[in-house]
């Protein structure tokens, strides 16, 4: 009995060693399989991303080519119709010259005038149709350009915008009396009403430079200027924040524009005002333009346009902030604000905020907005 027990004890360790070796071999093979599958998954993901990018870029160029072809066809059709009409008028004028001195001259003259009026009306209709089609084609190209830019390029550094957006969403609600959180109830590039008749289709924004065509801003996207002059990012939050990084890589003097347009719920009632100023918060040099619509019984419109430059941001060169009030009423807005100069690494920003109470929306002092900007940039870190 003791001999059998000793033999069993001698065999048992050997069996355990073999089992451990088999287990380790299985673990190694499993790890190799997992690593192989992980590599295959990443390669598949990269391949799909490349295919998606290529297809989207190809779609962009295909639609652009179709737009150009349509425009050329419309121009050719318009030119041929206009030429035919002009030929008819020349023929009538020749016939009129041949009939001079005859009794039929007055009736022929009257007929010619009637034809000329119809020609002018027809020509104006054609021109209006051409302008409408041009506007639609331009918007389509701009929209495709924005989509393409989202895939091929983006904001190089979001730290400034992230800090600005987070600080604004924290400080504005606590600093503005009767702060109003409007609604994003429109499309992806405008506010339809905003609640309590704040807008009748508003906060439609375009950005651009004097050396390139302006483009519509699609909410919650980034945009890269094809010429490399600026980068833009915006967020439809509370408040709405847009930031444009002026790169100006070639150092040339040019203007950078932010254009806000729309119809107001005030419908011509209440008041509007413009204010401008500057302040220095630490090393941050801030220039601002403030636009307000208030006192109409609706939520107020408070638009803050401002530039930020600092050695911390690598800002160089000179710039100045300007505005142009094309509306001059409380019916609609067409607010063009722009910076000029040869500045580099300067941030051009736009914030939309609002106040509202059951009694009325009142004017917000420029000093209040300055205090809010000071709070934002006192501990600003990028």
Phi, psi and omega in degrees: 000319179292324179296317180296318180296319179295320179295320179297318180293329178286326183281326187299315178298321179298318180295321179295320179299316180296319179296320178297319179297317178298319180296317179296321178298317179296320180295316179298317180295322178295317178298318178297319180296317179297315179297320179296317179294324179294317177298317180297321179295315180294319178297320179296318180296316179296319180298315179297321179295319178296316179299316180298316180297315181298317180296318182292318178295319178297320177297319179300312181291326179295315180291322178299319178295320179294321177299314179297319180296318179297318180296317179296320179296320179295318178297319180294319179295316179297317181295319181293320179293320180294321178296317180297319179294318178297322178297321178296320180293319178299321178296317179295322178294323177296317179295324179296318179297321180291335183265005180302138177090351180265165183288342181279356186302313180301318182291323178294318179299318179296320179295320179296319179297321179297318179294320179297320179296317178297322179296316180296318179296317180295320180294318178296320178298316179298317181296318179296319178297321179296317180296319178298315179295321178299316181297317180293319179294321178296316179297319180298317179296318179297317181296317178295324178297322179293316180298316180297320181294328179296329182275320188268339181203164181203182178295129185289327182216115184269001189298318180297310182296317180300316180294317180298314183296315181294318180295318181296317181293339179269319189273319183301310182300328182272348186252338180262121175298139179058041179303136184243128176265096180289167183256141172268081187253013179255210177278203181268013177216014178200166172254126183285300180237316180084353184094135178059031175059043177292315180233162163239061186083095185212186182055041173272124191238142172231145178231154179173190178230171178287347181258005180208164181286142178283154182234150176288142179270123173267126185302145176061039177225171172247158179216138178242123179299129181303330180274358177077020183274335180203161172236145184224143174216144179218159180219127179274078179243204177233098007272174173289132182229132174232140180223129178245121176270112179280111181270312177047057189299329183273354177076009180282156176279129178202173178251147178239127191246143165234118183243121176249133180220159178162178176254141186259147175290343178297333177053042175091355179263174179076203184224162173221159181206156173238139172224154178215151180185186179210158178204158179240120179241102187063237178263003182271116177265120187239128169246138183223155171231131185240125178240136181221144167236127188207169174074023181250005182084001178248170171302140182288159173252118179235109181248124181243114174255129181205150177251150179228124175228150182190148172302331178298327181271358183077024182290138178219163178081189184234148177208155176222149185256134182226161175218157179225120181263099180275335183281309181053040177199178177252023177268318183207168178236145170212070190267110179258117177239135185212155174247146179234155179130192182245030185294152179225137182059049173246138180262125179253116191237156178220129178233132174250122177224178187200157172230154181197138175215167181296332180283302179179164173267133186248166179292135176260125182297144177300328179296329177293317178296321178298319178297321179294317179296323177297317180297321181296318189261001178296317180242034184286130182223129179239000000 
